[in-house]
Amino acid sequence: MSLDVEIGVHSERGARPGNEDYAAVAVPDLSDGARGLIAAVADGVANAGRGAEAAQTTVRALLSDYFGAPDTWETTVTLDRLIQAQNSWLVAQNRRWRGSRKSDVAITTLTTLVVHGRGYTVAHVGDTRAWHLRDGSLEVLTDDHSLDHPDLRNQLTRAIGLDDPVRVDYLQGELQVGDVLVLTSDGVHGALGRARMAQLAQQESAQEASVALVRAALSAGSRDNASAIVLRIRELASGGLEDALRRSRQLPVPVQLRIGDRLDRYEITALVLDNGVHRLFQARDLDCGHLVAIKTLNPARASDAQERTMLAHEAWLSGRVTERDWQGFVRLREPVEPTAFYVVFDWHDGQTLEQMIGDERAGRRRRCTVAEVVDAGLAVARALGRLHRQGVIHRDINPRNLHRSEDGQWRILDLGVALSGREPSEMRSLHAGTPSYMNPEQWQNRDPTADGLVRHADAQGDLFALGVTLYEWLTGTLPYGEIEPWQLARYRRDPPSPSRRRPDVPIWLDQVVLKAVARDRRERFETAEELVLALERGAARPLAVRGATPLVVRDPAALWKIAFAIALIFDVLLVFWLLFLPR
């Protein structure tokens, strides 16, 4: 189901010599229910001198940049970052212009409306307004930021370009088919009453309604510029996180599926995994004949609301990550009118890195060359970079979750415990990750009220885990050995260079891998792009050779231990002297 909105936009200068309002709507792809559409109206402050410029640049910048933000950002986060950036730029320009002419500054109001999924988000500064019309009743969604005095209502207390930072009001709500959303400048709602506006907004078409609102306001005596945007909801999109969560609550978990069973349009062909929480099946899409992977909950967890929410979040996040470019990840397929709660992915033949390493150790396949390991590390690091730029932390990079398909492409699997900023609250305190691949600082500062884990899951944690994975692949061992939770003593030694265990590993690769798994986070790679650059440059521009970490750094209590040992030896000698040596 795709988003379908009838749009009307109209603006007139009225009795003013110029039009300092600016209204626009951006709809890049109506089939995209994730981002939806964005509309904005701005009213430049006339006596500031550059009000028209402020209104136009603010609306254009917001509408052009909105769809470039990561799909995983929550709508209010995206709007706030874009509005604050535009406001800071206008404030900086105003400081420069004030030097030439005091009144020559750019200040504007702004009301922005985003229609996404089955709801809306409003961002508002100033005295332009947003309205919601349902069943003939018109409700104003915003509060004017102006002085509460009949003679001073044109004096704004908040505006874009006035102060840095600017305080923005946000409001979110649900929509129904048939709802009408309206944005107006004060030249419209300052001259028309609410009942009259509700009547005009219900014209035959959205464009006719926007024209009727503007011209009725001017006919009623408005002396200001008049602008109106009318959005009439004809169809709402699915595919948002809220829709995924709703399906997880309403739909039943599939019963015990067997080979040959049908699940909607899919025929089960194999059971791939059952870990007690999730079940993964291979299935065939009967409409196109392609193989797919179906992930669902184990029937024993069917009533677990937390597991349902986490799987719904994984489905939503996988769709957002792979929506524009699925290089490095497994693409999500949206099920059509599902009768049960499950997630569908593309199917890729091949092996996980864990299986490849196991086959190498058992002699069932040749050992991968150093060049193949470097190429795989580059592919995974680039995919992690894409993930981190969207604000997502994987939290469980290890050989089990890295897959090489038969076409030679490496892909990152399983976003089940990934953090997106919109994950369920239970996931933030979840003991996520594989201990042997987790950076040491995640075990150091413990929270006695929770499960002992410090809340430092970040991009560097993913890069550390990738470094551990590359080390294990090259050498067959883990840099710090098998780690159990809170075994911090394991990190009190530097891992040996990979070339000591595998002589064909070049020195430059030694330094890259050792930097990735360094004990001190300050010595590691800060971003995936930095790791990619180091792997690409290779021997052409090797990293500086890292010296051994001093004992005092590896174990801050070492000096006290040494002092205690010396004191103990001295005491023993003293006792021996007192008891046995002649006086």
C-alpha positions as CSV (number, residue, x, y, z in Angstrom):
1,M,0.0,0.0,0.0
2,S,1.5,3.4,-1.0
3,L,1.0,6.9,0.2
4,D,-1.5,8.9,-1.9
5,V,-2.0,12.6,-1.1
6,E,-3.8,15.2,-3.1
7,I,-1.8,18.4,-2.9
8,G,-2.8,22.1,-3.2
9,V,-0.4,25.1,-2.8
10,H,-1.2,28.7,-3.4
11,S,0.3,32.1,-2.3
12,E,-0.4,35.7,-3.2
13,R,1.2,39.0,-2.1
14,G,-2.1,40.8,-1.5
15,A,-1.7,44.4,-0.6
16,R,2.0,44.2,0.0
17,P,4.6,45.3,-2.6
18,G,6.3,41.9,-2.6
19,N,5.5,38.4,-1.4
20,E,7.7,37.4,1.6
21,D,5.8,34.1,2.1
22,Y,7.1,30.9,0.7
23,A,5.2,27.6,0.5
24,A,6.2,24.3,-1.1
25,V,5.7,20.5,-1.0
26,A,8.3,17.9,-1.8
27,V,7.3,14.4,-2.9
28,P,10.2,12.4,-4.4
29,D,8.4,9.1,-4.6
30,L,4.9,8.5,-3.5
31,S,5.5,4.7,-3.4
32,D,8.0,5.3,-0.6
33,G,6.1,5.0,2.6
34,A,9.2,5.4,4.8
35,R,9.8,9.1,4.2
36,G,6.4,10.1,2.8
37,L,6.1,13.8,1.8
38,I,7.2,17.0,3.4
39,A,5.4,20.4,3.2
40,A,6.5,23.7,4.6
41,V,5.2,27.3,4.8
42,A,7.4,30.2,5.9
43,D,6.6,33.9,6.5
44,G,9.6,36.2,6.2
45,V,9.6,39.1,8.6
46,A,9.1,42.2,6.4
47,N,10.7,44.8,8.6
48,A,13.9,42.8,8.9
49,G,14.9,43.6,5.4
50,R,15.6,40.1,4.0
51,G,12.5,38.3,5.1
52,A,11.8,36.9,1.6
53,E,15.3,35.5,1.3
54,A,15.0,33.9,4.8
55,A,11.7,32.2,3.9
56,Q,12.8,30.9,0.5
57,T,16.2,29.6,1.6
58,T,14.7,28.0,4.8
59,V,12.0,26.1,3.0
60,R,14.1,25.1,0.0
61,A,17.0,23.9,2.2
62,L,14.6,21.8,4.4
63,L,12.8,20.2,1.5
64,S,15.9,19.4,-0.5
65,D,17.9,17.9,2.4
66,Y,15.1,16.0,4.1
67,F,15.2,13.0,1.8
68,G,19.0,12.8,2.0
69,A,19.0,12.1,5.7
70,P,19.5,8.4,6.8
71,D,16.3,6.4,6.7
72,T,16.9,5.2,10.2
73,W,16.7,8.7,11.7
74,E,13.4,9.4,13.5
75,T,11.5,12.2,11.8
76,T,11.8,14.7,14.6
77,V,15.6,14.1,14.7
78,T,15.9,14.7,11.0
79,L,13.8,17.9,11.1
80,D,15.6,19.2,14.2
81,R,19.1,18.8,12.7
82,L,18.1,20.4,9.4
83,I,16.2,23.3,11.1
84,Q,19.0,24.0,13.5
85,A,21.6,24.0,10.7
86,Q,19.6,26.5,8.7
87,N,19.0,28.6,11.7
88,S,22.7,28.7,12.6
89,W,23.5,29.8,9.0
90,L,21.0,32.6,9.1
91,V,22.1,33.8,12.4
92,A,25.7,33.9,11.2
93,Q,24.6,35.8,8.0
94,N,22.6,38.3,10.1
95,R,25.7,39.1,12.2
96,R,27.5,40.0,9.0
97,W,24.6,42.0,7.5
98,R,24.0,44.0,10.7
99,G,27.4,45.6,10.2
100,S,26.3,47.3,7.0
101,R,22.7,48.1,7.8
102,K,20.9,47.5,11.1
103,S,17.6,46.5,9.7
104,D,19.1,44.3,6.9
105,V,18.6,40.8,8.5
106,A,16.9,37.6,7.5
107,I,14.3,36.3,9.9
108,T,11.3,34.0,9.1
109,T,8.7,31.8,10.7
110,L,8.4,28.2,9.7
111,T,5.8,25.5,10.0
112,T,6.7,22.1,8.5
113,L,4.5,19.0,8.1
114,V,5.7,15.5,7.3
115,V,3.2,12.8,6.3
116,H,4.8,9.4,6.9
117,G,3.4,5.9,7.4
118,R,0.0,6.3,9.0
119,G,0.8,9.5,10.9
120,Y,2.2,13.0,10.7
121,T,4.9,15.1,12.3
122,V,4.8,18.9,12.7
123,A,7.8,21.2,13.4
124,H,6.9,24.8,14.2
125,V,8.5,28.1,14.9
126,G,6.7,31.5,14.8
127,D,3.1,32.4,13.9
128,T,2.4,30.3,10.8
129,R,0.0,27.5,11.6
130,A,-0.8,23.8,11.0
131,W,-4.4,22.5,11.0
132,H,-6.0,19.1,11.0
133,L,-9.5,18.7,9.5
134,R,-11.5,15.5,10.2
135,D,-15.2,15.0,9.9
136,G,-15.8,18.7,9.3
137,S,-14.0,19.7,12.6
138,L,-10.8,21.9,12.2
139,E,-8.2,21.7,14.9
140,V,-5.2,23.9,15.2
141,L,-2.0,21.9,15.9
142,T,0.4,24.7,16.7
143,D,0.8,27.6,19.1
144,D,1.8,31.1,18.0
145,H,5.2,32.3,19.2
146,S,4.3,36.0,19.5
147,L,3.6,38.4,22.3
148,D,0.2,37.9,24.0
149,H,-1.1,41.5,23.6
150,P,-3.6,42.7,21.0
151,D,-1.3,45.5,19.8
152,L,1.9,43.4,19.7
153,R,0.8,40.1,18.1
154,N,3.1,40.7,15.2
155,Q,6.1,40.7,17.6
156,L,7.6,37.3,17.4
157,T,9.2,35.6,20.4
158,R,10.7,32.8,18.3
159,A,11.8,32.7,14.7
160,I,14.3,31.2,12.4
161,G,17.4,33.4,12.3
162,L,16.6,35.2,15.5
163,D,18.6,33.2,18.1
164,D,21.0,30.3,18.0
165,P,19.9,27.7,18.9
166,V,16.2,28.0,18.1
167,R,13.6,26.2,20.1
168,V,11.3,24.2,17.9
169,D,7.9,22.8,18.8
170,Y,7.1,19.2,17.7
171,L,3.9,17.3,17.5
172,Q,3.0,13.9,16.2
173,G,-0.4,12.3,15.5
174,E,-2.2,9.6,13.6
175,L,-4.1,10.0,10.3
176,Q,-7.1,8.4,8.7
177,V,-8.1,8.3,5.0
178,G,-10.1,11.4,4.3
179,D,-8.2,13.6,6.7
180,V,-7.2,17.1,5.5
181,L,-4.0,18.8,6.7
182,V,-3.6,22.6,6.2
183,L,-0.7,25.0,6.6
184,T,-1.3,28.7,6.5
185,S,0.5,32.0,7.0
186,D,-0.9,34.6,9.3
187,G,-2.3,36.5,6.3
188,V,-4.9,33.7,6.0
189,H,-5.8,32.6,9.5
190,G,-5.5,36.2,10.8
191,A,-8.5,37.2,8.5
192,L,-10.6,34.0,8.6
193,G,-12.5,32.3,11.4
194,R,-12.1,28.6,12.1
195,A,-15.5,27.7,10.8
196,R,-15.0,29.5,7.5
197,M,-11.6,27.9,7.0
198,A,-13.1,24.4,7.6
199,Q,-15.7,25.1,5.0
200,L,-13.1,26.4,2.4
201,A,-10.7,23.5,3.0
202,Q,-13.4,21.0,1.9
203,Q,-13.5,22.3,-1.7
204,E,-13.7,19.7,-4.5
205,S,-9.9,19.5,-5.0
206,A,-7.0,20.4,-2.8
207,Q,-5.7,23.0,-5.2
208,E,-9.1,24.7,-5.3
209,A,-9.2,24.6,-1.5
210,S,-5.8,26.3,-1.2
211,V,-6.8,29.0,-3.7
212,A,-10.1,29.5,-2.0
213,L,-8.5,30.0,1.4
214,V,-6.0,32.6,0.1
215,R,-8.5,34.6,-1.9
216,A,-11.2,34.5,0.9
217,A,-8.6,35.9,3.3
218,L,-7.7,38.8,1.0
219,S,-11.4,39.5,0.3
220,A,-11.9,39.6,4.1
221,G,-9.5,42.5,4.4
222,S,-6.1,40.8,5.0
223,R,-3.3,43.3,4.4
224,D,-0.6,40.7,4.6
225,N,0.8,38.1,2.2
226,A,-1.5,35.0,2.2
227,S,-0.3,31.4,1.6
228,A,-2.0,28.1,2.1
229,I,-1.1,24.4,1.6
230,V,-3.8,21.8,1.6
231,L,-3.0,18.0,1.8
232,R,-5.9,15.6,1.4
233,I,-5.2,12.0,2.5
234,R,-6.5,9.5,-0.1
235,E,-4.4,6.5,0.9
236,L,-1.9,5.9,3.7
237,A,1.4,4.0,3.4
238,S,2.6,1.0,5.3
239,G,6.1,0.0,6.0
240,G,6.9,2.3,8.9
241,L,8.1,1.0,12.3
242,E,4.7,1.7,13.8
243,D,3.1,-0.6,11.2
244,A,5.7,-3.3,11.9
245,L,5.0,-3.1,15.6
246,R,1.3,-3.2,15.0
247,R,1.6,-6.4,12.9
248,S,3.8,-8.0,15.5
249,R,1.0,-7.5,18.1
250,Q,-1.9,-8.5,15.9
251,L,-0.7,-11.4,13.8
252,P,-0.2,-14.9,15.1
253,V,3.2,-16.7,15.0
254,P,3.2,-19.5,12.4
255,V,2.6,-22.9,13.8
256,Q,5.2,-25.7,13.5
257,L,6.1,-25.5,9.8
258,R,7.3,-28.6,7.9
259,I,8.8,-29.1,4.5
260,G,6.1,-28.7,1.9
261,D,3.8,-26.5,4.0
262,R,2.5,-23.3,2.6
263,L,2.7,-19.9,4.4
264,D,0.8,-17.4,2.3
265,R,2.5,-17.3,-1.1
266,Y,5.6,-19.3,0.1
267,E,6.3,-23.0,0.2
268,I,8.7,-24.2,2.9
269,T,11.6,-26.1,1.4
270,A,14.0,-26.5,4.4
271,L,14.5,-25.7,8.1
272,V,17.8,-23.8,8.3
273,L,18.0,-22.8,12.0
274,D,16.1,-23.2,15.2
275,N,17.9,-21.7,18.3
276,G,14.9,-21.8,20.6
277,V,14.0,-18.2,20.0
278,H,13.9,-17.8,16.2
279,R,13.3,-20.3,13.4
280,L,14.8,-19.7,9.9
281,F,13.4,-21.4,6.9
282,Q,14.3,-21.7,3.3
283,A,11.1,-21.2,1.1
284,R,10.1,-20.7,-2.5
285,D,8.1,-17.8,-3.6
286,L,5.3,-19.4,-5.6
287,D,4.6,-16.2,-7.6
288,C,8.1,-15.8,-9.0
289,G,9.9,-19.1,-8.2
290,H,12.7,-17.4,-6.3
291,L,14.1,-18.9,-3.1
292,V,13.7,-16.7,0.1
293,A,14.6,-16.9,3.7
294,I,11.7,-16.7,6.3
295,K,12.5,-15.7,9.9
296,T,9.9,-16.1,12.6
297,L,9.6,-16.8,16.3
298,N,9.7,-20.3,17.7
299,P,6.1,-21.2,18.7
300,A,7.3,-21.5,22.3
301,R,8.1,-17.7,22.2
302,A,4.8,-16.8,20.5
303,S,3.4,-15.0,23.6
304,D,6.7,-13.1,24.3
305,A,5.9,-9.5,23.6
306,Q,9.5,-8.4,23.9
307,E,10.7,-10.9,21.3
308,R,7.9,-9.9,19.0
309,T,8.9,-6.2,19.3
310,M,12.5,-7.0,18.6
311,L,11.8,-9.0,15.5
312,A,9.5,-6.2,14.2
313,H,12.3,-3.7,14.8
314,E,14.7,-6.0,12.9
315,A,12.3,-6.2,10.0
316,W,11.9,-2.4,9.9
317,L,15.6,-1.7,10.2
318,S,16.5,-4.2,7.5
319,G,14.1,-2.6,5.2
320,R,15.5,0.9,5.8
321,V,19.1,-0.2,5.5
322,T,18.6,-1.9,2.2
323,E,16.0,0.3,0.7
324,R,18.3,2.4,-1.5
325,D,21.3,0.1,-1.7
326,W,21.5,-3.4,-0.4
327,Q,25.3,-3.9,-1.1
328,G,26.8,-5.7,1.9
329,F,23.4,-6.7,3.4
330,V,20.5,-9.1,2.8
331,R,17.6,-7.3,1.2
332,L,14.2,-7.4,3.0
333,R,11.1,-8.4,1.1
334,E,7.8,-7.0,2.2
335,P,5.2,-9.8,2.5
336,V,1.9,-9.0,0.8
337,E,-1.1,-9.1,3.2
338,P,0.5,-11.6,5.6
339,T,-1.7,-13.8,7.7
340,A,1.0,-14.5,10.2
341,F,4.0,-12.7,11.8
342,Y,7.2,-13.4,9.9
343,V,10.0,-11.6,8.0
344,V,11.1,-12.4,4.5
345,F,14.6,-11.9,3.1
346,D,16.4,-12.7,-0.1
347,W,18.1,-16.1,-0.1
348,H,21.8,-16.4,-0.9
349,D,23.6,-19.7,-1.2
350,G,27.1,-19.8,0.2
351,Q,28.8,-20.1,3.6
352,T,29.2,-18.0,6.7
353,L,32.8,-17.2,7.7
354,E,32.4,-19.4,10.7
355,Q,31.6,-22.4,8.4
356,M,34.6,-21.4,6.2
357,I,37.0,-21.3,9.1
358,G,35.7,-24.7,10.4
359,D,36.2,-26.3,6.9
360,E,39.7,-24.9,6.8
361,R,40.6,-26.4,10.2
362,A,39.1,-29.7,9.2
363,G,41.0,-29.7,5.9
364,R,37.8,-29.7,3.8
365,R,38.9,-26.6,1.9
366,R,42.1,-24.8,1.2
367,R,43.2,-22.0,3.5
368,C,42.2,-18.5,2.3
369,T,45.1,-16.4,1.1
370,V,46.0,-13.1,2.8
371,A,44.7,-11.2,-0.2
372,E,41.3,-12.9,0.1
373,V,41.2,-12.0,3.8
374,V,42.0,-8.3,3.0
375,D,39.4,-8.2,0.3
376,A,36.8,-9.6,2.6
377,G,37.8,-7.1,5.4
378,L,37.4,-4.2,2.9
379,A,33.9,-5.4,1.9
380,V,32.7,-5.8,5.5
381,A,34.3,-2.5,6.6
382,R,32.6,-0.6,3.8
383,A,29.3,-2.1,4.7
384,L,29.8,-1.2,8.4
385,G,30.6,2.4,7.3
386,R,27.3,2.6,5.5
387,L,25.6,1.2,8.6
388,H,27.3,3.7,10.9
389,R,26.5,6.6,8.7
390,Q,22.8,5.8,9.1
391,G,23.2,5.9,12.9
392,V,23.0,2.1,13.3
393,I,25.3,0.0,15.5
394,H,25.3,-3.8,14.7
395,R,26.6,-5.0,18.1
396,D,27.3,-8.6,17.1
397,I,30.0,-8.7,14.4
398,N,31.6,-12.1,14.4
399,P,32.3,-15.0,11.9
400,R,28.8,-16.4,12.3
401,N,27.2,-13.1,11.0
402,L,29.5,-12.6,8.0
403,H,28.3,-14.5,4.8
404,R,30.0,-15.0,1.5
405,S,27.5,-16.0,-1.2
406,E,28.2,-18.0,-4.4
407,D,28.5,-14.7,-6.3
408,G,31.5,-13.8,-4.2
409,Q,29.8,-11.0,-2.3
410,W,30.3,-10.6,1.4
411,R,27.2,-9.6,3.5
412,I,26.5,-8.8,7.1
413,L,23.7,-10.8,8.6
414,D,21.4,-10.4,11.6
415,L,20.3,-6.9,12.7
416,G,18.4,-8.5,15.5
417,V,20.3,-6.7,18.3
418,A,21.3,-3.6,16.3
419,L,20.7,-0.1,17.8
420,S,19.0,2.4,15.5
421,G,17.9,5.1,18.0
422,R,14.3,3.8,17.6
423,E,14.9,0.3,19.1
424,P,12.7,-0.9,21.9
425,S,13.9,0.1,25.4
426,E,14.5,-3.5,26.3
427,M,17.1,-3.8,23.6
428,R,19.3,-1.0,25.1
429,S,19.9,-3.1,28.3
430,L,20.1,-6.4,26.4
431,H,23.3,-8.4,26.9
432,A,24.1,-8.2,23.2
433,G,27.1,-9.5,21.4
434,T,29.6,-12.4,21.6
435,P,31.9,-11.9,24.6
436,S,35.2,-12.8,22.8
437,Y,34.5,-10.2,20.2
438,M,33.4,-7.3,22.5
439,N,35.8,-4.5,23.3
440,P,37.1,-4.5,26.9
441,E,35.5,-1.2,27.9
442,Q,32.0,-2.8,27.6
443,W,32.9,-4.9,30.7
444,Q,34.7,-2.3,32.8
445,N,32.1,0.2,34.2
446,R,29.3,-1.9,35.6
447,D,25.8,-0.9,36.4
448,P,24.8,-2.7,39.6
449,T,21.1,-2.0,38.9
450,A,21.2,-3.9,35.6
451,D,23.1,-6.8,34.2
452,G,26.7,-5.5,34.7
453,L,27.2,-4.2,31.1
454,V,28.3,-0.7,30.5
455,R,26.2,1.1,27.9
456,H,29.1,1.9,25.5
457,A,27.9,0.1,22.4
458,D,29.2,2.3,19.6
459,A,30.8,2.2,16.1
460,Q,34.2,1.4,17.6
461,G,32.7,-1.7,19.2
462,D,31.8,-3.0,15.7
463,L,35.3,-2.2,14.4
464,F,36.9,-4.0,17.3
465,A,34.8,-7.0,16.6
466,L,35.8,-6.9,13.0
467,G,39.4,-6.7,14.0
468,V,39.0,-9.8,16.2
469,T,37.3,-11.6,13.4
470,L,40.2,-10.8,10.9
471,Y,42.8,-11.9,13.5
472,E,41.0,-15.2,14.1
473,W,40.7,-15.8,10.4
474,L,44.4,-15.1,9.8
475,T,45.8,-17.1,12.7
476,G,43.1,-19.6,13.8
477,T,43.1,-18.1,17.3
478,L,41.4,-15.2,19.1
479,P,43.7,-12.3,20.1
480,Y,42.7,-12.4,23.8
481,G,41.5,-16.0,23.9
482,E,38.0,-17.2,24.7
483,I,36.5,-14.4,26.9
484,E,33.8,-14.9,29.4
485,P,31.9,-11.9,30.8
486,W,34.0,-9.8,33.2
487,Q,37.3,-11.6,32.5
488,L,39.2,-8.3,32.3
489,A,42.5,-10.1,33.2
490,R,42.4,-11.5,29.7
491,Y,43.0,-8.0,28.3
492,R,46.1,-7.3,30.4
493,R,48.5,-8.6,27.7
494,D,49.1,-7.5,24.1
495,P,48.1,-10.1,21.5
496,P,51.0,-11.5,19.5
497,S,51.4,-10.3,15.9
498,P,49.4,-12.4,13.4
499,S,52.7,-12.9,11.4
500,R,54.1,-14.8,14.4
501,R,51.5,-17.5,13.8
502,R,51.2,-17.1,10.1
503,P,54.5,-16.1,8.4
504,D,52.9,-15.0,5.1
505,V,51.0,-12.1,6.8
506,P,52.8,-8.9,5.8
507,I,54.0,-6.5,8.5
508,W,51.7,-3.7,7.3
509,L,48.7,-6.0,7.9
510,D,50.0,-6.9,11.3
511,Q,49.8,-3.2,12.3
512,V,46.3,-2.8,10.8
513,V,44.9,-5.8,12.7
514,L,46.7,-5.0,16.0
515,K,45.4,-1.4,15.8
516,A,41.9,-2.7,15.3
517,V,42.1,-4.9,18.4
518,A,44.1,-2.5,20.6
519,R,43.2,-2.6,24.3
520,D,43.0,1.2,24.5
521,R,40.1,2.6,22.5
522,R,42.2,5.8,21.8
523,E,44.6,3.7,19.7
524,R,42.0,2.0,17.6
525,F,40.4,3.1,14.4
526,E,37.7,5.7,15.0
527,T,35.6,5.1,11.9
528,A,35.1,2.4,9.4
529,E,36.4,4.7,6.6
530,E,39.7,5.0,8.5
531,L,40.0,1.1,8.5
532,V,39.1,0.9,4.8
533,L,41.8,3.5,4.0
534,A,44.4,1.5,5.9
535,L,43.5,-1.7,4.1
536,E,43.4,0.0,0.7
537,R,46.8,1.6,1.2
538,G,48.5,-1.6,2.4
539,A,52.2,-1.6,2.1
540,A,52.2,1.7,0.1
541,R,51.6,3.7,3.3
542,P,51.8,1.4,6.3
543,L,50.8,2.4,9.8
544,A,53.4,3.2,12.3
545,V,54.7,0.2,14.2
546,R,53.0,0.0,17.6
547,G,55.3,-0.5,20.6
548,A,54.4,-2.9,23.4
549,T,51.9,-1.5,25.9
550,P,53.7,-0.8,29.3
551,L,52.8,-3.1,32.1
552,V,51.4,-0.1,34.2
553,V,49.0,0.7,31.4
554,R,47.9,-2.9,30.9
555,D,47.4,-3.4,34.6
556,P,47.2,-0.1,36.6
557,A,47.5,-2.1,39.9
558,A,50.8,-3.7,38.8
559,L,53.0,-1.3,40.7
560,W,51.0,-2.0,43.9
561,K,51.3,-5.7,43.3
562,I,55.0,-5.5,42.8
563,A,55.5,-3.3,45.9
564,F,53.4,-5.8,47.9
565,A,55.5,-8.7,46.7
566,I,58.7,-7.0,47.6
567,A,57.4,-6.1,51.0
568,L,56.2,-9.7,51.5
569,I,59.7,-11.1,50.6
570,F,61.3,-8.6,52.9
571,D,59.0,-9.6,55.8
572,V,59.7,-13.3,55.2
573,L,63.5,-12.7,55.2
574,L,63.2,-10.6,58.4
575,V,61.2,-13.3,60.2
576,F,63.8,-15.9,59.1
577,W,66.6,-13.7,60.3
578,L,65.0,-13.2,63.7
579,L,64.2,-16.8,64.2
580,F,67.1,-18.8,62.8
581,L,70.2,-16.6,62.4
582,P,72.6,-16.2,65.4
583,R,72.5,-12.9,67.1
